[in-house]
Amino acid sequence: MQPTLDGAIPAVSTLDYHAWCDLVRPAFVVAAASGRRFTTYEVAADNDLPEPPNRKSDWGNFAQSLVRDGVIEHCGFDRTLRPTGEHSAVSVWRGTRAAQAGRAA
């Protein structure tokens, strides 16, 4: 396993994708209900969520599943705060009106 740019060794997830989704989804439902804008990294960091089995695609797939479920909607782009992200552009999300009213989870 190659260390990240800050020298840390990334933890290897023992969860499969579906178990990981079940674990992290409640934190995103709470973030969506708050009405604030957020990136997936911010929610993950604020809630000390584990990395997915496949970091390169699972975060995006998970965010799109929340969009399909009517929990979040895309509202712009920002620079990532992820230490290894080199300030690349990332999607910014917010909860849908249904999620903010507690009707979508």
Buried (B, 14 or more C-beta within 10 A) or exposed (E): EEEEEEEEEEEEBEBEBEEBBEBBBEBBBBBBBBEEBBBBBBBBEEEEBEBBBEEEEBBEEBBEBBBEBBBBBEEEEBEBEBEEBEEEEBBBBBBBEBBBEEEBB
